[in-house]
Amino acid sequence: MRHPHPDWWFPERGQDDADKALRVCASCPLRFMCREYALTWHEEGVWGGTTDCDREELRLIARPLDWAGMTLPGLELGETA
């Protein structure tokens, strides 16, 4: 396999380079750990088989789970405003 070009991971010229990086990621055994790292540290570029947009969507989906046990100041759990 040819070594991936460094620019593929941080595409600025459009989707072509991102697609190349995503194909490399598809066979990487560390892609899930890589994706979690990028989600945690808000990295830019292609990480773990995801693009910036992909990870932002994942964050939006996960957000309600993060909020599940939260309450507004002055309200007890289960009360409504």
Phi and psi restraints in degrees (range 20) as a CNS / XPLOR table:
assign (resid 1 and name C) (resid 2 and name N)
       (resid 2 and name CA) (resid 2 and name C) 1.0 -73.3 20.0 2
assign (resid 2 and name N) (resid 2 and name CA)
       (resid 2 and name C) (resid 3 and name N) 1.0 140.0 20.0 2
assign (resid 2 and name C) (resid 3 and name N)
       (resid 3 and name CA) (resid 3 and name C) 1.0 -66.5 20.0 2
assign (resid 3 and name N) (resid 3 and name CA)
       (resid 3 and name C) (resid 4 and name N) 1.0 131.7 20.0 2
assign (resid 3 and name C) (resid 4 and name N)
       (resid 4 and name CA) (resid 4 and name C) 1.0 -61.8 20.0 2
assign (resid 4 and name N) (resid 4 and name CA)
       (resid 4 and name C) (resid 5 and name N) 1.0 142.8 20.0 2
assign (resid 4 and name C) (resid 5 and name N)
       (resid 5 and name CA) (resid 5 and name C) 1.0 -73.9 20.0 2
assign (resid 5 and name N) (resid 5 and name CA)
       (resid 5 and name C) (resid 6 and name N) 1.0 136.5 20.0 2
assign (resid 5 and name C) (resid 6 and name N)
       (resid 6 and name CA) (resid 6 and name C) 1.0 -56.4 20.0 2
assign (resid 6 and name N) (resid 6 and name CA)
       (resid 6 and name C) (resid 7 and name N) 1.0 -32.3 20.0 2
assign (resid 6 and name C) (resid 7 and name N)
       (resid 7 and name CA) (resid 7 and name C) 1.0 -65.7 20.0 2
assign (resid 7 and name N) (resid 7 and name CA)
       (resid 7 and name C) (resid 8 and name N) 1.0 -22.0 20.0 2
assign (resid 7 and name C) (resid 8 and name N)
       (resid 8 and name CA) (resid 8 and name C) 1.0 -59.9 20.0 2
assign (resid 8 and name N) (resid 8 and name CA)
       (resid 8 and name C) (resid 9 and name N) 1.0 -35.1 20.0 2
assign (resid 8 and name C) (resid 9 and name N)
       (resid 9 and name CA) (resid 9 and name C) 1.0 -76.6 20.0 2
assign (resid 9 and name N) (resid 9 and name CA)
       (resid 9 and name C) (resid 10 and name N) 1.0 -19.1 20.0 2
assign (resid 9 and name C) (resid 10 and name N)
       (resid 10 and name CA) (resid 10 and name C) 1.0 -131.3 20.0 2
assign (resid 10 and name N) (resid 10 and name CA)
       (resid 10 and name C) (resid 11 and name N) 1.0 66.6 20.0 2
assign (resid 10 and name C) (resid 11 and name N)
       (resid 11 and name CA) (resid 11 and name C) 1.0 -67.6 20.0 2
assign (resid 11 and name N) (resid 11 and name CA)
       (resid 11 and name C) (resid 12 and name N) 1.0 129.1 20.0 2
assign (resid 11 and name C) (resid 12 and name N)
       (resid 12 and name CA) (resid 12 and name C) 1.0 -117.0 20.0 2
assign (resid 12 and name N) (resid 12 and name CA)
       (resid 12 and name C) (resid 13 and name N) 1.0 -17.9 20.0 2
assign (resid 12 and name C) (resid 13 and name N)
       (resid 13 and name CA) (resid 13 and name C) 1.0 -91.1 20.0 2
assign (resid 13 and name N) (resid 13 and name CA)
       (resid 13 and name C) (resid 14 and name N) 1.0 4.3 20.0 2
assign (resid 13 and name C) (resid 14 and name N)
       (resid 14 and name CA) (resid 14 and name C) 1.0 122.2 20.0 2
assign (resid 14 and name N) (resid 14 and name CA)
       (resid 14 and name C) (resid 15 and name N) 1.0 -167.4 20.0 2
assign (resid 14 and name C) (resid 15 and name N)
       (resid 15 and name CA) (resid 15 and name C) 1.0 -74.4 20.0 2
assign (resid 15 and name N) (resid 15 and name CA)
       (resid 15 and name C) (resid 16 and name N) 1.0 -20.0 20.0 2
assign (resid 15 and name C) (resid 16 and name N)
       (resid 16 and name CA) (resid 16 and name C) 1.0 -55.5 20.0 2
assign (resid 16 and name N) (resid 16 and name CA)
       (resid 16 and name C) (resid 17 and name N) 1.0 -49.7 20.0 2
assign (resid 16 and name C) (resid 17 and name N)
       (resid 17 and name CA) (resid 17 and name C) 1.0 -67.3 20.0 2
assign (resid 17 and name N) (resid 17 and name CA)
       (resid 17 and name C) (resid 18 and name N) 1.0 -38.4 20.0 2
assign (resid 17 and name C) (resid 18 and name N)
       (resid 18 and name CA) (resid 18 and name C) 1.0 -62.4 20.0 2
assign (resid 18 and name N) (resid 18 and name CA)
       (resid 18 and name C) (resid 19 and name N) 1.0 -41.4 20.0 2
assign (resid 18 and name C) (resid 19 and name N)
       (resid 19 and name CA) (resid 19 and name C) 1.0 -61.4 20.0 2
assign (resid 19 and name N) (resid 19 and name CA)
       (resid 19 and name C) (resid 20 and name N) 1.0 -39.5 20.0 2
assign (resid 19 and name C) (resid 20 and name N)
       (resid 20 and name CA) (resid 20 and name C) 1.0 -63.8 20.0 2
assign (resid 20 and name N) (resid 20 and name CA)
       (resid 20 and name C) (resid 21 and name N) 1.0 -44.9 20.0 2
assign (resid 20 and name C) (resid 21 and name N)
       (resid 21 and name CA) (resid 21 and name C) 1.0 -65.0 20.0 2
assign (resid 21 and name N) (resid 21 and name CA)
       (resid 21 and name C) (resid 22 and name N) 1.0 -40.7 20.0 2
assign (resid 21 and name C) (resid 22 and name N)
       (resid 22 and name CA) (resid 22 and name C) 1.0 -63.1 20.0 2
assign (resid 22 and name N) (resid 22 and name CA)
       (resid 22 and name C) (resid 23 and name N) 1.0 -34.4 20.0 2
assign (resid 22 and name C) (resid 23 and name N)
       (resid 23 and name CA) (resid 23 and name C) 1.0 -66.8 20.0 2
assign (resid 23 and name N) (resid 23 and name CA)
       (resid 23 and name C) (resid 24 and name N) 1.0 -38.1 20.0 2
assign (resid 23 and name C) (resid 24 and name N)
       (resid 24 and name CA) (resid 24 and name C) 1.0 -65.4 20.0 2
assign (resid 24 and name N) (resid 24 and name CA)
       (resid 24 and name C) (resid 25 and name N) 1.0 -44.0 20.0 2
assign (resid 24 and name C) (resid 25 and name N)
       (resid 25 and name CA) (resid 25 and name C) 1.0 -60.8 20.0 2
assign (resid 25 and name N) (resid 25 and name CA)
       (resid 25 and name C) (resid 26 and name N) 1.0 -33.9 20.0 2
assign (resid 25 and name C) (resid 26 and name N)
       (resid 26 and name CA) (resid 26 and name C) 1.0 -56.7 20.0 2
assign (resid 26 and name N) (resid 26 and name CA)
       (resid 26 and name C) (resid 27 and name N) 1.0 -29.8 20.0 2
assign (resid 26 and name C) (resid 27 and name N)
       (resid 27 and name CA) (resid 27 and name C) 1.0 -104.6 20.0 2
assign (resid 27 and name N) (resid 27 and name CA)
       (resid 27 and name C) (resid 28 and name N) 1.0 6.5 20.0 2
assign (resid 27 and name C) (resid 28 and name N)
       (resid 28 and name CA) (resid 28 and name C) 1.0 -85.0 20.0 2
assign (resid 28 and name N) (resid 28 and name CA)
       (resid 28 and name C) (resid 29 and name N) 1.0 127.2 20.0 2
assign (resid 28 and name C) (resid 29 and name N)
       (resid 29 and name CA) (resid 29 and name C) 1.0 -70.9 20.0 2
assign (resid 29 and name N) (resid 29 and name CA)
       (resid 29 and name C) (resid 30 and name N) 1.0 -11.5 20.0 2
assign (resid 29 and name C) (resid 30 and name N)
       (resid 30 and name CA) (resid 30 and name C) 1.0 -103.2 20.0 2
assign (resid 30 and name N) (resid 30 and name CA)
       (resid 30 and name C) (resid 31 and name N) 1.0 9.8 20.0 2
assign (resid 30 and name C) (resid 31 and name N)
       (resid 31 and name CA) (resid 31 and name C) 1.0 -60.6 20.0 2
assign (resid 31 and name N) (resid 31 and name CA)
       (resid 31 and name C) (resid 32 and name N) 1.0 -34.3 20.0 2
assign (resid 31 and name C) (resid 32 and name N)
       (resid 32 and name CA) (resid 32 and name C) 1.0 -71.4 20.0 2
assign (resid 32 and name N) (resid 32 and name CA)
       (resid 32 and name C) (resid 33 and name N) 1.0 -40.9 20.0 2
assign (resid 32 and name C) (resid 33 and name N)
       (resid 33 and name CA) (resid 33 and name C) 1.0 -65.7 20.0 2
assign (resid 33 and name N) (resid 33 and name CA)
       (resid 33 and name C) (resid 34 and name N) 1.0 -39.4 20.0 2
assign (resid 33 and name C) (resid 34 and name N)
       (resid 34 and name CA) (resid 34 and name C) 1.0 -62.4 20.0 2
assign (resid 34 and name N) (resid 34 and name CA)
       (resid 34 and name C) (resid 35 and name N) 1.0 -44.4 20.0 2
assign (resid 34 and name C) (resid 35 and name N)
       (resid 35 and name CA) (resid 35 and name C) 1.0 -62.9 20.0 2
assign (resid 35 and name N) (resid 35 and name CA)
       (resid 35 and name C) (resid 36 and name N) 1.0 -44.0 20.0 2
assign (resid 35 and name C) (resid 36 and name N)
       (resid 36 and name CA) (resid 36 and name C) 1.0 -61.9 20.0 2
assign (resid 36 and name N) (resid 36 and name CA)
       (resid 36 and name C) (resid 37 and name N) 1.0 -39.7 20.0 2
assign (resid 36 and name C) (resid 37 and name N)
       (resid 37 and name CA) (resid 37 and name C) 1.0 -59.2 20.0 2
assign (resid 37 and name N) (resid 37 and name CA)
       (resid 37 and name C) (resid 38 and name N) 1.0 -48.9 20.0 2
assign (resid 37 and name C) (resid 38 and name N)
       (resid 38 and name CA) (resid 38 and name C) 1.0 -64.1 20.0 2
assign (resid 38 and name N) (resid 38 and name CA)
       (resid 38 and name C) (resid 39 and name N) 1.0 -37.3 20.0 2
assign (resid 38 and name C) (resid 39 and name N)
       (resid 39 and name CA) (resid 39 and name C) 1.0 -65.8 20.0 2
assign (resid 39 and name N) (resid 39 and name CA)
       (resid 39 and name C) (resid 40 and name N) 1.0 -43.3 20.0 2
assign (resid 39 and name C) (resid 40 and name N)
       (resid 40 and name CA) (resid 40 and name C) 1.0 -66.2 20.0 2
assign (resid 40 and name N) (resid 40 and name CA)
       (resid 40 and name C) (resid 41 and name N) 1.0 -43.9 20.0 2
assign (resid 40 and name C) (resid 41 and name N)
       (resid 41 and name CA) (resid 41 and name C) 1.0 -100.9 20.0 2
assign (resid 41 and name N) (resid 41 and name CA)
       (resid 41 and name C) (resid 42 and name N) 1.0 8.1 20.0 2
assign (resid 41 and name C) (resid 42 and name N)
       (resid 42 and name CA) (resid 42 and name C) 1.0 52.6 20.0 2
assign (resid 42 and name N) (resid 42 and name CA)
       (resid 42 and name C) (resid 43 and name N) 1.0 47.0 20.0 2
assign (resid 42 and name C) (resid 43 and name N)
       (resid 43 and name CA) (resid 43 and name C) 1.0 -71.2 20.0 2
assign (resid 43 and name N) (resid 43 and name CA)
       (resid 43 and name C) (resid 44 and name N) 1.0 156.3 20.0 2
assign (resid 43 and name C) (resid 44 and name N)
       (resid 44 and name CA) (resid 44 and name C) 1.0 -106.8 20.0 2
assign (resid 44 and name N) (resid 44 and name CA)
       (resid 44 and name C) (resid 45 and name N) 1.0 153.7 20.0 2
assign (resid 44 and name C) (resid 45 and name N)
       (resid 45 and name CA) (resid 45 and name C) 1.0 102.8 20.0 2
assign (resid 45 and name N) (resid 45 and name CA)
       (resid 45 and name C) (resid 46 and name N) 1.0 -164.4 20.0 2
assign (resid 45 and name C) (resid 46 and name N)
       (resid 46 and name CA) (resid 46 and name C) 1.0 -93.4 20.0 2
assign (resid 46 and name N) (resid 46 and name CA)
       (resid 46 and name C) (resid 47 and name N) 1.0 121.7 20.0 2
assign (resid 46 and name C) (resid 47 and name N)
       (resid 47 and name CA) (resid 47 and name C) 1.0 -138.9 20.0 2
assign (resid 47 and name N) (resid 47 and name CA)
       (resid 47 and name C) (resid 48 and name N) 1.0 129.2 20.0 2
assign (resid 47 and name C) (resid 48 and name N)
       (resid 48 and name CA) (resid 48 and name C) 1.0 56.8 20.0 2
assign (resid 48 and name N) (resid 48 and name CA)
       (resid 48 and name C) (resid 49 and name N) 1.0 34.1 20.0 2
assign (resid 48 and name C) (resid 49 and name N)
       (resid 49 and name CA) (resid 49 and name C) 1.0 77.4 20.0 2
assign (resid 49 and name N) (resid 49 and name CA)
       (resid 49 and name C) (resid 50 and name N) 1.0 18.7 20.0 2
assign (resid 49 and name C) (resid 50 and name N)
       (resid 50 and name CA) (resid 50 and name C) 1.0 -131.3 20.0 2
assign (resid 50 and name N) (resid 50 and name CA)
       (resid 50 and name C) (resid 51 and name N) 1.0 153.2 20.0 2
assign (resid 50 and name C) (resid 51 and name N)
       (resid 51 and name CA) (resid 51 and name C) 1.0 -99.7 20.0 2
assign (resid 51 and name N) (resid 51 and name CA)
       (resid 51 and name C) (resid 52 and name N) 1.0 175.7 20.0 2
assign (resid 51 and name C) (resid 52 and name N)
       (resid 52 and name CA) (resid 52 and name C) 1.0 -55.0 20.0 2
assign (resid 52 and name N) (resid 52 and name CA)
       (resid 52 and name C) (resid 53 and name N) 1.0 -45.7 20.0 2
assign (resid 52 and name C) (resid 53 and name N)
       (resid 53 and name CA) (resid 53 and name C) 1.0 -64.2 20.0 2
assign (resid 53 and name N) (resid 53 and name CA)
       (resid 53 and name C) (resid 54 and name N) 1.0 -42.3 20.0 2
assign (resid 53 and name C) (resid 54 and name N)
       (resid 54 and name CA) (resid 54 and name C) 1.0 -58.2 20.0 2
assign (resid 54 and name N) (resid 54 and name CA)
       (resid 54 and name C) (resid 55 and name N) 1.0 -45.6 20.0 2
assign (resid 54 and name C) (resid 55 and name N)
       (resid 55 and name CA) (resid 55 and name C) 1.0 -69.4 20.0 2
assign (resid 55 and name N) (resid 55 and name CA)
       (resid 55 and name C) (resid 56 and name N) 1.0 -33.7 20.0 2
assign (resid 55 and name C) (resid 56 and name N)
       (resid 56 and name CA) (resid 56 and name C) 1.0 -64.8 20.0 2
assign (resid 56 and name N) (resid 56 and name CA)
       (resid 56 and name C) (resid 57 and name N) 1.0 -40.1 20.0 2
assign (resid 56 and name C) (resid 57 and name N)
       (resid 57 and name CA) (resid 57 and name C) 1.0 -62.4 20.0 2
assign (resid 57 and name N) (resid 57 and name CA)
       (resid 57 and name C) (resid 58 and name N) 1.0 -41.7 20.0 2
assign (resid 57 and name C) (resid 58 and name N)
       (resid 58 and name CA) (resid 58 and name C) 1.0 -62.8 20.0 2
assign (resid 58 and name N) (resid 58 and name CA)
       (resid 58 and name C) (resid 59 and name N) 1.0 -37.8 20.0 2
assign (resid 58 and name C) (resid 59 and name N)
       (resid 59 and name CA) (resid 59 and name C) 1.0 -65.7 20.0 2
assign (resid 59 and name N) (resid 59 and name CA)
       (resid 59 and name C) (resid 60 and name N) 1.0 -40.6 20.0 2
assign (resid 59 and name C) (resid 60 and name N)
       (resid 60 and name CA) (resid 60 and name C) 1.0 -66.1 20.0 2
assign (resid 60 and name N) (resid 60 and name CA)
       (resid 60 and name C) (resid 61 and name N) 1.0 -37.4 20.0 2
assign (resid 60 and name C) (resid 61 and name N)
       (resid 61 and name CA) (resid 61 and name C) 1.0 -67.9 20.0 2
assign (resid 61 and name N) (resid 61 and name CA)
       (resid 61 and name C) (resid 62 and name N) 1.0 -39.6 20.0 2
assign (resid 61 and name C) (resid 62 and name N)
       (resid 62 and name CA) (resid 62 and name C) 1.0 -76.0 20.0 2
assign (resid 62 and name N) (resid 62 and name CA)
       (resid 62 and name C) (resid 63 and name N) 1.0 -23.6 20.0 2
assign (resid 62 and name C) (resid 63 and name N)
       (resid 63 and name CA) (resid 63 and name C) 1.0 -54.5 20.0 2
assign (resid 63 and name N) (resid 63 and name CA)
       (resid 63 and name C) (resid 64 and name N) 1.0 -46.8 20.0 2
assign (resid 63 and name C) (resid 64 and name N)
       (resid 64 and name CA) (resid 64 and name C) 1.0 -57.6 20.0 2
assign (resid 64 and name N) (resid 64 and name CA)
       (resid 64 and name C) (resid 65 and name N) 1.0 -33.0 20.0 2
assign (resid 64 and name C) (resid 65 and name N)
       (resid 65 and name CA) (resid 65 and name C) 1.0 -65.6 20.0 2
assign (resid 65 and name N) (resid 65 and name CA)
       (resid 65 and name C) (resid 66 and name N) 1.0 -37.2 20.0 2
assign (resid 65 and name C) (resid 66 and name N)
       (resid 66 and name CA) (resid 66 and name C) 1.0 -66.0 20.0 2
assign (resid 66 and name N) (resid 66 and name CA)
       (resid 66 and name C) (resid 67 and name N) 1.0 -30.2 20.0 2
assign (resid 66 and name C) (resid 67 and name N)
       (resid 67 and name CA) (resid 67 and name C) 1.0 -90.3 20.0 2
assign (resid 67 and name N) (resid 67 and name CA)
       (resid 67 and name C) (resid 68 and name N) 1.0 -5.4 20.0 2
assign (resid 67 and name C) (resid 68 and name N)
       (resid 68 and name CA) (resid 68 and name C) 1.0 -53.7 20.0 2
assign (resid 68 and name N) (resid 68 and name CA)
       (resid 68 and name C) (resid 69 and name N) 1.0 -41.7 20.0 2
assign (resid 68 and name C) (resid 69 and name N)
       (resid 69 and name CA) (resid 69 and name C) 1.0 -96.6 20.0 2
assign (resid 69 and name N) (resid 69 and name CA)
       (resid 69 and name C) (resid 70 and name N) 1.0 7.1 20.0 2
assign (resid 69 and name C) (resid 70 and name N)
       (resid 70 and name CA) (resid 70 and name C) 1.0 -84.9 20.0 2
assign (resid 70 and name N) (resid 70 and name CA)
       (resid 70 and name C) (resid 71 and name N) 1.0 150.4 20.0 2
assign (resid 70 and name C) (resid 71 and name N)
       (resid 71 and name CA) (resid 71 and name C) 1.0 -129.6 20.0 2
assign (resid 71 and name N) (resid 71 and name CA)
       (resid 71 and name C) (resid 72 and name N) 1.0 161.9 20.0 2
assign (resid 71 and name C) (resid 72 and name N)
       (resid 72 and name CA) (resid 72 and name C) 1.0 -79.2 20.0 2
assign (resid 72 and name N) (resid 72 and name CA)
       (resid 72 and name C) (resid 73 and name N) 1.0 149.0 20.0 2
assign (resid 72 and name C) (resid 73 and name N)
       (resid 73 and name CA) (resid 73 and name C) 1.0 -55.6 20.0 2
assign (resid 73 and name N) (resid 73 and name CA)
       (resid 73 and name C) (resid 74 and name N) 1.0 133.0 20.0 2
assign (resid 73 and name C) (resid 74 and name N)
       (resid 74 and name CA) (resid 74 and name C) 1.0 91.5 20.0 2
assign (resid 74 and name N) (resid 74 and name CA)
       (resid 74 and name C) (resid 75 and name N) 1.0 -8.1 20.0 2
assign (resid 74 and name C) (resid 75 and name N)
       (resid 75 and name CA) (resid 75 and name C) 1.0 -110.9 20.0 2
assign (resid 75 and name N) (resid 75 and name CA)
       (resid 75 and name C) (resid 76 and name N) 1.0 141.6 20.0 2
assign (resid 75 and name C) (resid 76 and name N)
       (resid 76 and name CA) (resid 76 and name C) 1.0 -86.8 20.0 2
assign (resid 76 and name N) (resid 76 and name CA)
       (resid 76 and name C) (resid 77 and name N) 1.0 157.1 20.0 2
assign (resid 76 and name C) (resid 77 and name N)
       (resid 77 and name CA) (resid 77 and name C) 1.0 -56.5 20.0 2
assign (resid 77 and name N) (resid 77 and name CA)
       (resid 77 and name C) (resid 78 and name N) 1.0 126.0 20.0 2
assign (resid 77 and name C) (resid 78 and name N)
       (resid 78 and name CA) (resid 78 and name C) 1.0 101.3 20.0 2
assign (resid 78 and name N) (resid 78 and name CA)
       (resid 78 and name C) (resid 79 and name N) 1.0 -21.1 20.0 2
assign (resid 78 and name C) (resid 79 and name N)
       (resid 79 and name CA) (resid 79 and name C) 1.0 -78.6 20.0 2
assign (resid 79 and name N) (resid 79 and name CA)
       (resid 79 and name C) (resid 80 and name N) 1.0 156.5 20.0 2
assign (resid 79 and name C) (resid 80 and name N)
       (resid 80 and name CA) (resid 80 and name C) 1.0 -117.0 20.0 2
assign (resid 80 and name N) (resid 80 and name CA)
       (resid 80 and name C) (resid 81 and name N) 1.0 156.5 20.0 2
